[in-house]
Amino acid sequence: MNQSELITLASANALNKDFEVKYQNVISDFFSRDPGKWPIFNHPQIQAITQFRQTTDADVQQINRYPQGKDLFAQLAGESHVRQNVIRPGEGQDDLLVFASALCKNWENPLAVENVIAMPSDPAVYGSMLGLLGNPNMVYCEYSGVADNMEKTVIRKVANLIGYDADKASGLFTQGGTMCNLYGYLFGIRKSLKQSKHLGMSVDQDFRIINSQGGHYSNMTNLSLLGVDITNKTIRIRVASDNTIDLADLEQQIRACYTVHCKIPVILLTAGTTDTFGVDEIKQVYDLRNRLCEEFEITEKPHIHVDAAVGWPIIFFIDYDFNTNPLAINDATLAGLRHNVEKFKQLKYADSITIDFHKWGYVPYTSSLVMVRDGDDFKALENDPENFTYFEHALEGQTHLQSTIECSRSGVGVFGAYAGLHYLGVEGYQTIIAHCLQNANYMRNQLLSMGNACVMVPENQGPSVGFRLYSPKLVNDPQAMFAHELTCAGDKTAYDMMVRNSRWHRELFLKRGKAGLFTNWVDSIACSAYAEHNRFAYIPGEKAVFMNPVTQRHHIDAFAKMLKTMSAE
Ligand SMILES: *Cc1c(COP(=O)(O)O)cnc(C)c1O
């Protein structure tokens, strides 16, 4: 049975008893802010904050729920000068600090499914706090002490999960997935365009950067940061209907470049696009690259960077026994995972990878890791030694000091990631990731049973569920309607229809407000088919991201019921 069929079956989407027990244990041990289990939450102010945040009330109601919330907010907004006197510990209340912490957007709320953002786990909060106390500066090993070794340890562990040679691989924790992608570009640019470090991007060299139309916006913003001519020196490859890079278009573009002796420093792929969870075929791109480099006698091969910022935790299932299924994952999700694992096994063919622990890894911000298959690639990033006069030369070779974009670099992400991996282990991550994916499939199942919804690429088995709702009075076959809408880039009536339907859905979305589940509206939930002159259009829609560990079935049931009732009105 294929994935779309499995999603429609209630039996394939059941919540198995054995799974539920394992899930409840993981929640109570690692996501409950229980001071009995994690004494750091025992501090009275911290308890006040975590207790206040145990709610399903919408964010807009929080200020009224909080004692003197409105006054505190006004007080905070009114402050503009540093006070003169000291406040000795115990003398004054730290009301505003506690208030601001409690009133941060509440990702502990089980209804919060707006984006690829999640509450951090208890152990990762604990680990990050120890990192804060140690306060390492990762610029350089002399200023970070043992934290430097801890970073290397996390990198070794992740290398082994990916299937990299852990002795050869290397990596670096940096400021967000965006910066990881920047490193990815930089590796390729510095390796292929050897003069670029001193002469910039435009000196006497013909090159094109290749990425995918399905990529995250950082794929583009980083290029302008690097001084790459986006209009003339960047090729955005088309995407197939499942939002993965179109391999035929990719081959054609690489051939065109090599035929005129134009270099390709980087090919940037994505393993799990943010809204649609498209996973590019990394091995096929790797083989294609090698084949064409052979054919055209290219010695400096394009660097393949894979943006797995969201998708990377699928690697926890690479050694999962799908036949005995020890976690009792349901059939729809097991099949989806099996399919995904085959794709994520290919991560080992990437030259470097973006990994965000602060997304699906449940670690506090920011905890991003750029993994590199061959640690020697960092040599290409080394800046001239005369720029580093105030460091001890004898120690320089032992760190990436001369290769980093940053100077001061926080170690908090390293500690958070270490703690998350240490306490949850492979099984803890498997349980929580599978829970999220079961939720996503259950939502897809509920939407499809409504009869007036279309689910975006259900075969892309990620945590994000994109959908479009149609008026039952105007549309009787939502799948056929969506197929028609996909032609909107070249067909005026299809375009008008798409706009009309989007307006209907958007009105329902706005009228509902943040109720049931706190979803989001996105301007591009799908990409139309390509029309003449490569033209395409973005189709808007609603999305719910099931990355929240504490969202449960009854929340989804209530939401689906709300959608059904409102659609009928
Ligand atoms: C979130 C995301 C990024 C950016 O990562 P940040 O950590 O937010 O800087 C890059 N790529 C993808 C696919 C993402 O989902």
The ligand as a Gaussian input file, in Angstrom:
#p B3LYP/6-31G(d) Opt

LIG

0 1
 C       15.313000      27.182000       9.819000
 C       15.993000      26.846000       8.563000
 C       17.182000      27.480000       8.206000
 C       17.739000      28.621000       8.980000
 O       18.210000      28.206000      10.218000
 P       18.291000      29.219000      11.444000
 O       18.816000      28.349000      12.535000
 O       16.903000      29.713000      11.699000
 O       19.234000      30.313000      11.046000
 C       17.828000      27.049000       7.063000
 N       17.319000      26.071000       6.316000
 C       16.171000      25.441000       6.618000
 C       15.675000      24.345000       5.738000
 C       15.464000      25.830000       7.758000
 O       14.297000      25.248000       8.042000

